[in-house]
Amino acid sequence: MNTIKQRLLTNWHLMRIFRLTMGIWLLVMGIQARDWMVGAFSVFFLYQAITNTGCCGDQGCYAPRKKAGKQLSEAEIPVEYEEVK
């Protein structure tokens, strides 16, 4: 229970506040217009704001750091060619 409380109450940044605002705004607009599609779309934004996830999920766009050992760059990677007859 403590982790859920921490996730809800910490790490609020501009994008998370924007998602929450968009979700609430779309929910109100969907209720006023009696449009269930807009209301369902608002659930998407509200879910992202509450769980602090993005479209890709938690760390979906994460790029790993380079390891301590030497890594080959794209230009240094050997290319294998196969002859087609």
Residue pairs with C-beta under 8 A, 6 or more apart in sequence:
7 51
7 52
8 50
11 52
15 54
16 48
16 49
16 52
17 49
19 45
19 46
19 48
19 49
20 45
20 46
20 49
20 50
22 42
22 45
23 42
23 43
23 44
23 45
23 46
23 48
23 49
24 42
24 46
25 42
26 38
26 39
26 41
26 42
26 45
27 39
27 42
27 43
27 46
29 35
29 38
29 42
30 36
30 37
30 38
30 39
30 40
30 41
30 42
31 39
47 53
48 54
48 55
52 58
54 60
54 61
